[in-house]
Amino acid sequence: MSAATAHEAAATAAPMAAPQAAAAWPFLQMVNVSRRFGSLKAVDDVSFDMAAGELRAVIGPNGAGKTTFFNLISGLLPPSQGRVIFDGEDITRRSIAHRVAKGIVRTFQITEILPDLSVFENIRVGVETARGINARPWIGRGERIAVNRRIEELIAIVNLTDKARRIVGELAHGDQRVVEVAVALSVGPRLLLLDEPTAGMGDSETEHMVDLVRRLHSDQGVSVLFIEHDMDIVFGIAQRITVLDRGRVLADGPPEQISADPQVRAAYLGEAE
């Protein structure tokens, strides 16, 4: 999540959500959604349902439409046709700031942090934005204590306490991605969209990120939808998997169903039917 997006959400963001109860409608729903770029259909008549509390993966070969799919959910792109519904509200034409305020928060493939600031200061930007106090010239002592307490809580959640005062630009790539997740958490996500969270990481960094995603889902009650190319991670942690191919949903189901699907094996895993 970029600093600019965080600032857009300032006045309306909420604290981190408690574990969610199932709703009478899908938590996130896309209804016959398409996105065209000229004659190219990057997303083609996609319908998708996600329940509250899910840990869900989106996979597919390069060019399958995964990033466009995320852009349509987060509001970075409007659909050419179809509807996007979140927690019962049609958000198809709603702004990014409105979606963040509703609890849809996203990270990107390319890490978006403030590299010249410390871990603590990066997260402070998110926390102060969430409280709507980032533009104030002066903040009272009580509010400052509350802000610092929240920052320390988030740093502990992502296991970076020993690096809190380090300049983010000097950290390893994996730690920078974790800082980005912490900033995303500061605005209270109900649905966290992670775009290739382990891209470019070594084994230990990947293990840290996978553990963090698991804990955010199980301990913090955050619904998580993530794009990932590492199939060991996908099949290791996802409760349900949606497979995109050429902008369309090729398959959708639990990991064991997806791994046995001959169309998926042919189109994505590179195996003949």
C-alpha positions in Angstrom: 0.0 0.0 0.0 1.5 3.3 -1.0 1.8 6.4 1.2 -0.5 8.2 -1.2 -3.2 5.6 -0.8 -2.9 5.7 2.9 -3.4 9.5 2.9 -6.6 9.1 0.9 -8.1 6.9 3.6 -7.2 9.2 6.5 -10.5 10.3 7.9 -12.4 7.0 7.7 -10.1 4.1 8.4 -10.8 1.8 11.3 -8.7 -0.2 13.8 -7.8 -3.7 12.8 -10.8 -5.9 12.5 -11.7 -8.6 14.9 -12.4 -12.1 13.5 -15.4 -11.9 11.2 -18.6 -13.8 11.4 -20.1 -15.2 8.2 -22.4 -12.8 6.4 -25.7 -13.6 4.6 -24.0 -12.5 1.3 -20.5 -13.1 -0.1 -17.9 -10.9 1.6 -16.4 -10.0 -1.8 -18.3 -10.6 -5.0 -17.5 -9.9 -8.7 -20.4 -10.3 -11.1 -19.6 -10.8 -14.8 -16.7 -8.4 -14.6 -14.6 -7.6 -17.7 -11.8 -5.1 -18.3 -10.8 -4.2 -21.8 -7.7 -2.4 -23.0 -8.6 -1.6 -26.6 -9.3 -5.0 -28.2 -7.6 -6.9 -25.4 -9.8 -8.4 -22.6 -7.5 -8.6 -19.7 -10.4 -9.8 -17.5 -13.2 -11.5 -19.4 -16.6 -12.0 -17.8 -15.3 -13.1 -14.4 -17.6 -14.0 -11.6 -16.1 -14.6 -8.2 -17.2 -15.0 -4.6 -15.1 -14.9 -1.4 -16.4 -15.6 2.1 -15.3 -13.5 5.1 -12.4 -15.1 7.0 -11.0 -16.9 3.9 -7.3 -17.3 3.1 -7.6 -17.4 -0.7 -5.1 -17.6 -3.5 -5.3 -16.4 -7.2 -2.9 -18.2 -9.6 -2.4 -18.4 -13.3 0.3 -18.1 -16.0 1.8 -14.8 -16.9 -0.7 -12.6 -18.7 -3.7 -14.5 -17.1 -5.1 -11.2 -15.8 -4.2 -11.6 -12.1 -2.9 -8.1 -11.5 -5.8 -6.5 -13.4 -8.2 -8.7 -11.3 -6.6 -7.1 -8.2 -6.8 -3.6 -9.7 -10.5 -4.0 -10.2 -11.0 -5.1 -6.6 -8.9 -2.3 -5.1 -10.3 0.4 -7.4 -7.2 1.2 -9.3 -9.1 0.4 -12.5 -12.9 0.5 -13.2 -14.4 -2.5 -14.9 -15.6 -2.1 -18.5 -18.6 -4.1 -17.5 -19.9 -6.0 -14.5 -20.1 -5.2 -10.8 -17.9 -5.4 -7.7 -19.6 -5.9 -4.4 -18.0 -5.8 -1.0 -19.8 -6.6 2.2 -23.2 -6.0 0.6 -22.3 -2.7 -1.0 -21.9 -2.1 -4.7 -18.4 -0.5 -4.9 -18.0 -0.7 -8.7 -17.6 3.1 -9.1 -16.3 3.8 -5.6 -12.9 5.4 -5.1 -9.8 3.8 -3.7 -10.2 5.9 -0.6 -13.7 4.6 0.0 -12.6 1.0 -0.5 -9.7 1.5 2.0 -12.2 3.0 4.5 -14.4 0.0 4.0 -11.4 -2.3 4.7 -10.0 -3.3 1.3 -6.2 -2.7 1.6 -3.6 -3.8 -0.9 0.1 -4.2 -1.3 1.9 -4.3 -4.7 4.5 -6.5 -6.5 7.0 -3.6 -6.2 7.6 -2.6 -2.6 6.1 0.8 -1.7 7.7 2.2 1.4 9.6 5.4 2.4 13.2 4.1 2.2 14.8 7.1 4.0 12.7 6.6 7.2 12.9 4.0 9.9 10.6 1.1 10.3 8.9 2.9 13.2 8.5 6.1 11.1 7.1 4.3 8.1 4.4 2.7 10.3 3.8 6.0 12.0 2.7 7.4 8.6 0.1 4.7 8.3 -1.1 4.9 11.9 -1.4 8.7 11.9 -3.2 8.6 8.6 -5.7 6.0 9.9 -6.4 8.3 12.9 -6.8 11.4 10.6 -4.1 13.3 12.5 -1.3 13.2 9.9 -1.9 16.8 8.7 -2.1 18.3 12.2 0.7 20.7 13.2 0.5 19.5 16.8 -0.7 16.3 18.5 -1.5 16.1 22.2 0.5 13.9 24.6 -2.2 11.4 25.1 -2.8 10.9 21.4 0.9 10.6 20.8 1.2 7.9 23.4 -1.7 6.0 21.8 -0.1 6.3 18.4 3.3 5.1 19.6 1.5 2.1 21.4 -0.2 1.2 18.1 3.0 1.4 16.2 4.8 -0.9 18.7 1.9 -3.3 18.5 2.1 -3.5 14.7 5.9 -3.9 14.8 5.5 -6.8 17.2 2.8 -8.4 15.0 5.2 -8.5 12.1 8.2 -9.6 14.2 10.4 -6.5 13.5 10.8 -5.3 17.1 14.6 -5.6 16.9 14.7 -3.6 13.7 12.2 -0.8 14.6 14.8 2.0 14.5 16.6 0.7 11.4 16.3 2.8 8.1 14.0 0.8 5.8 16.2 1.4 2.7 19.0 -0.4 4.5 17.0 -3.6 5.3 16.9 -6.8 3.3 14.2 -7.0 0.6 12.1 -9.4 2.7 12.0 -7.1 5.7 11.0 -4.2 3.4 8.0 -6.2 2.2 7.1 -7.0 5.8 7.2 -3.2 6.6 4.9 -2.6 3.7 2.5 -5.2 5.2 2.7 -3.5 8.6 1.8 -0.1 7.0 -1.2 -1.8 5.3 -2.3 -3.2 8.7 -2.2 0.2 10.2 -5.3 1.3 8.4 -7.3 -1.7 9.7 -7.9 -4.1 6.7 -10.8 -6.4 6.7 -9.7 -7.7 3.3 -5.9 -7.7 2.6 -4.8 -8.1 -1.0 -1.2 -9.3 -1.3 0.3 -9.2 -4.8 3.1 -11.7 -4.9 4.2 -11.2 -1.3 7.2 -13.5 -1.5 8.6 -12.3 -4.9 12.4 -12.0 -4.9 12.8 -13.4 -1.4 15.2 -16.0 -0.1 14.2 -19.1 1.8 14.3 -17.6 5.3 12.5 -14.4 4.1 9.8 -16.4 2.4 9.3 -18.5 5.6 8.9 -15.3 7.6 6.3 -13.9 5.2 4.3 -17.1 4.9 4.2 -17.3 8.7 3.1 -13.7 8.9 0.3 -14.3 6.4 -0.9 -17.3 8.3 -0.9 -15.4 11.6 -2.7 -12.4 10.2 -5.4 -14.8 9.0 -5.7 -17.0 12.1 -4.8 -14.6 14.9 -5.9 -11.1 13.6 -9.0 -12.3 11.7 -8.0 -10.7 8.5 -9.5 -12.1 5.3 -6.6 -12.5 2.8 -6.6 -12.8 -1.0 -3.1 -13.2 -2.5 -1.4 -13.7 -5.9 1.5 -16.0 -5.8 3.7 -18.0 -8.3 5.3 -20.3 -5.7 3.0 -23.4 -5.8 4.4 -24.8 -2.6 3.2 -21.7 -0.8 -0.2 -21.6 -2.6 -1.0 -25.3 -1.9 0.5 -25.1 1.6 -1.6 -22.3 3.0 -4.6 -21.4 0.8 -8.0 -22.7 1.8 -9.3 -22.1 -1.7 -7.7 -21.3 -5.0 -9.0 -19.5 -8.1 -7.1 -20.1 -11.4 -7.2 -17.5 -14.1 -6.2 -18.2 -17.7 -6.5 -15.6 -20.5 -8.6 -13.4 -18.3 -11.2 -16.1 -17.5 -11.8 -18.3 -14.4 -10.4 -21.7 -15.4 -11.0 -23.4 -12.1 -12.0 -22.6 -8.5 -12.0 -24.8 -5.5 -10.0 -26.3 -2.6 -6.3 -27.1 -3.2 -6.9 -30.8 -3.6 -9.5 -30.2 -6.3 -7.3 -27.7 -8.1 -4.2 -29.9 -8.1 -6.2 -32.8 -9.6 -7.9 -30.7 -12.3 -6.5 -31.7 -15.7 -7.2 -28.3 -17.3 -5.2 -26.6 -14.6 -2.3 -29.1 -15.0 -2.3 -28.5 -18.7 -2.7 -24.7 -18.7 -0.7 -23.8 -15.7 1.4 -26.6 -14.3 2.7 -27.5 -17.8 1.4 -31.0 -17.9 -0.5 -32.7 -20.7 -4.1 -33.7 -20.1 
